[in-house]
Amino acid sequence: MKRERNDWLLEAEAGGNGETLMAARFRGYLPVVLDVETGGFNARTDALLEVAATPLEMNESGDLVCGPTFSHAVVPFADANIEQASLDFTGIDPYDPQRGAIDEGEALRSLFSDIRHAVRAAGCKRAILVGHNAFFDHGFLFAAAERQQIKRNPFHPFSTFDTVTLAGMAFGQTVLAKACAMANIEFSTRKAHRASYDCEKTAELFCVIVNRWQQALGWPPADPSG
């Protein structure tokens, strides 16, 4: 028998299943949107230049909403490769003192601390990365954490949510700007290709897709045993 969505919300809110709303929705994982800007495509050799993360939250109606965004400009690690074509694409000057860039290890430790706090606040056990081409962001994040010998990485080691796939399914578009347009999300090409902006727009897109799915099909799904 299919449970009404309001029944599930009330039960989770009351702690009847021992979980928060967010933990119940994603099997104990907190979706955290992440975006990186880099000096190329090779996570092992190319510089990490910017990183941003937006933990998602759930309102009292059970809809996903964007939490605060945490972002850092990053000093390229020693001997990092930086392709000029990548800089031309993003518009980032790695050596601009106005960037306020910090050491890669410091940036990741600060970001991971903020994410762990969000995971605990949501009553979840771990973060799961949400990204537009999530494999790319996941690869750079984990390569940087390994390089900096950071053992406590809050993200799932291999599972992700990819908004390229989800947007292709929901809107028939895989480019972030076009998918946002289809979702009626304001998008500025002038601000794009910076980690904090792309992260926030990816977060908005993921929330729209998940919330529309829930509204269209109901959540939770029918209980096959009922």
C-alpha positions as CSV (number, residue, x, y, z in Angstrom):
1,M,0.0,0.0,0.0
2,K,1.3,3.4,-0.9
3,R,1.9,5.7,2.0
4,E,0.9,9.4,1.6
5,R,3.8,11.8,1.5
6,N,2.5,13.7,4.6
7,D,2.4,10.5,6.6
8,W,6.1,9.8,5.8
9,L,7.0,13.4,6.7
10,L,5.2,13.3,10.0
11,E,6.7,9.9,10.9
12,A,10.2,11.0,10.1
13,E,9.8,14.4,11.8
14,A,8.6,12.7,15.0
15,G,11.5,10.3,14.9
16,G,9.4,7.3,14.4
17,N,12.0,5.7,12.1
18,G,14.9,7.1,14.0
19,E,15.9,9.4,11.1
20,T,15.7,13.0,10.1
21,L,13.8,13.9,7.0
22,M,17.1,14.2,5.0
23,A,18.5,11.0,6.3
24,A,15.3,9.1,5.5
25,R,15.3,10.6,2.0
26,F,18.8,9.6,0.9
27,R,19.6,6.5,3.0
28,G,21.6,8.5,5.5
29,Y,23.6,10.4,3.0
30,L,23.6,14.2,2.8
31,P,23.8,15.5,-0.8
32,V,26.5,18.2,-1.0
33,V,26.9,20.0,-4.4
34,L,30.6,20.5,-5.3
35,D,32.3,22.3,-8.1
36,V,36.0,22.8,-8.9
37,E,37.9,25.0,-11.3
38,T,41.2,23.6,-12.4
39,G,44.3,24.1,-14.5
40,G,43.4,21.2,-16.8
41,F,41.7,17.8,-17.0
42,N,44.2,15.5,-15.2
43,A,43.3,15.3,-11.5
44,R,46.8,13.9,-10.7
45,T,48.9,16.5,-12.4
46,D,46.8,19.7,-13.0
47,A,46.2,22.4,-10.4
48,L,43.1,22.8,-8.3
49,L,42.3,26.5,-8.5
50,E,38.9,26.9,-6.8
51,V,36.6,24.7,-4.9
52,A,33.1,25.3,-3.6
53,A,30.5,23.2,-1.8
54,T,26.8,23.7,-1.1
55,P,25.2,21.3,1.4
56,L,21.5,20.8,0.7
57,E,18.8,21.1,3.3
58,M,15.2,19.9,3.6
59,N,12.4,22.1,4.6
60,E,9.4,21.1,6.7
61,S,7.5,20.1,3.6
62,G,10.1,17.6,2.6
63,D,11.5,19.7,-0.4
64,L,15.2,20.2,-1.0
65,V,16.6,23.7,-0.6
66,C,20.1,25.1,-1.0
67,G,22.1,25.6,2.2
68,P,25.1,28.1,2.5
69,T,27.9,27.8,0.0
70,F,31.5,27.5,1.2
71,S,34.2,28.3,-1.3
72,H,38.0,28.8,-1.5
73,A,40.5,30.1,-4.0
74,V,43.4,27.7,-4.0
75,V,47.1,28.2,-4.5
76,P,48.4,25.7,-7.1
77,F,50.3,22.8,-5.5
78,A,54.1,22.6,-6.1
79,D,54.9,21.7,-9.7
80,A,51.2,21.7,-10.7
81,N,50.5,21.8,-14.4
82,I,48.3,24.7,-15.6
83,E,47.0,24.7,-19.2
84,Q,46.6,28.2,-20.7
85,A,43.4,27.0,-22.5
86,S,41.9,26.2,-19.1
87,L,42.7,29.7,-17.8
88,D,41.3,31.3,-20.9
89,F,38.1,29.3,-20.4
90,T,37.6,30.2,-16.7
91,G,39.2,33.6,-16.7
92,I,41.1,32.7,-13.5
93,D,44.6,34.3,-12.9
94,P,46.2,31.8,-10.5
95,Y,48.8,34.4,-9.5
96,D,46.5,37.3,-8.9
97,P,47.0,38.4,-5.2
98,Q,43.4,39.7,-5.1
99,R,42.1,36.1,-5.3
100,G,42.9,35.6,-1.6
101,A,44.0,32.1,-2.4
102,I,45.0,29.7,0.4
103,D,47.1,26.5,0.5
104,E,45.4,23.5,-1.0
105,G,45.5,21.6,2.3
106,E,44.1,24.5,4.3
107,A,41.3,24.9,1.8
108,L,40.3,21.3,1.8
109,R,40.5,20.9,5.6
110,S,38.3,24.0,6.1
111,L,35.8,22.8,3.5
112,F,35.7,19.3,4.9
113,S,35.1,20.7,8.4
114,D,32.1,22.7,7.1
115,I,30.7,19.7,5.4
116,R,31.1,17.4,8.4
117,H,29.2,20.0,10.4
118,A,26.4,20.0,7.8
119,V,26.3,16.2,7.8
120,R,25.9,16.1,11.6
121,A,23.3,18.8,11.6
122,A,21.2,16.9,9.0
123,G,21.4,13.7,11.1
124,C,23.2,11.9,8.3
125,K,26.2,9.6,8.3
126,R,28.2,10.8,5.3
127,A,28.1,13.3,2.4
128,I,27.4,12.2,-1.2
129,L,28.8,14.5,-4.0
130,V,26.4,16.1,-6.4
131,G,28.1,17.6,-9.5
132,H,27.6,18.6,-13.1
133,N,29.9,16.0,-14.6
134,A,30.3,14.7,-11.1
135,F,33.1,12.3,-12.1
136,F,35.4,15.2,-12.8
137,D,34.8,17.1,-9.5
138,H,35.0,13.8,-7.5
139,G,38.3,12.9,-9.1
140,F,39.9,16.2,-8.5
141,L,38.6,16.4,-4.9
142,F,39.9,13.0,-4.0
143,A,43.2,13.4,-5.8
144,A,43.8,16.7,-3.8
145,A,42.8,15.1,-0.5
146,E,45.3,12.2,-1.2
147,R,48.0,14.6,-2.2
148,Q,47.5,16.6,1.1
149,Q,47.3,13.3,3.1
150,I,43.9,14.1,4.4
151,K,42.4,10.9,5.9
152,R,39.0,12.2,7.0
153,N,37.2,12.8,3.7
154,P,33.5,13.3,4.4
155,F,32.4,12.2,0.9
156,H,31.4,8.8,-0.3
157,P,34.4,7.3,-2.0
158,F,32.7,6.5,-5.3
159,S,29.0,7.2,-5.4
160,T,27.7,10.5,-6.8
161,F,24.7,12.2,-8.2
162,D,25.3,13.7,-11.6
163,T,23.1,16.6,-12.8
164,V,24.2,16.0,-16.4
165,T,22.4,12.7,-16.4
166,L,19.5,14.0,-14.3
167,A,19.0,17.2,-16.4
168,G,19.2,15.1,-19.6
169,M,16.4,12.9,-18.2
170,A,14.3,15.8,-16.9
171,F,14.8,18.5,-19.5
172,G,16.6,17.0,-22.5
173,Q,19.6,19.3,-21.8
174,T,23.0,18.4,-20.5
175,V,24.7,21.8,-20.6
176,L,24.3,23.6,-17.2
177,A,23.2,26.9,-18.7
178,K,20.6,25.3,-21.0
179,A,19.3,23.0,-18.3
180,C,18.9,25.9,-15.9
181,A,17.0,27.8,-18.6
182,M,14.6,24.8,-19.0
183,A,14.2,24.7,-15.2
184,N,13.5,28.5,-15.1
185,I,16.7,29.1,-13.1
186,E,18.4,32.4,-13.8
187,F,21.9,31.9,-15.2
188,S,24.6,34.4,-16.1
189,T,27.2,33.3,-18.6
190,R,29.3,36.2,-17.3
191,K,29.5,34.7,-13.8
192,A,29.8,31.1,-15.0
193,H,32.9,29.0,-14.7
194,R,33.7,30.1,-11.2
195,A,33.3,27.5,-8.6
196,S,30.9,29.2,-6.2
197,Y,28.5,30.3,-9.0
198,D,28.5,27.0,-10.8
199,C,28.1,25.2,-7.5
200,E,25.0,27.3,-6.5
201,K,23.4,26.9,-9.9
202,T,24.0,23.1,-9.9
203,A,22.5,23.0,-6.4
204,E,19.4,24.9,-7.6
205,L,19.1,22.5,-10.6
206,F,19.3,19.4,-8.5
207,C,16.7,20.7,-6.0
208,V,14.3,21.5,-8.9
209,I,14.7,18.0,-10.4
210,V,14.3,16.1,-7.1
211,N,11.4,18.2,-5.9
212,R,9.5,17.9,-9.2
213,W,10.0,14.2,-9.1
214,Q,8.6,14.0,-5.6
215,Q,5.6,16.1,-6.5
216,A,4.9,14.1,-9.7
217,L,5.3,10.6,-8.3
218,G,5.0,11.0,-4.6
219,W,7.5,10.2,-1.9
220,P,8.1,7.7,-0.6
221,P,7.4,5.2,-3.3
222,A,4.8,2.4,-2.9
223,D,5.7,-0.2,-0.4
224,P,5.9,-3.5,-2.5
225,S,5.3,-5.5,0.7
226,G,2.0,-3.7,1.4
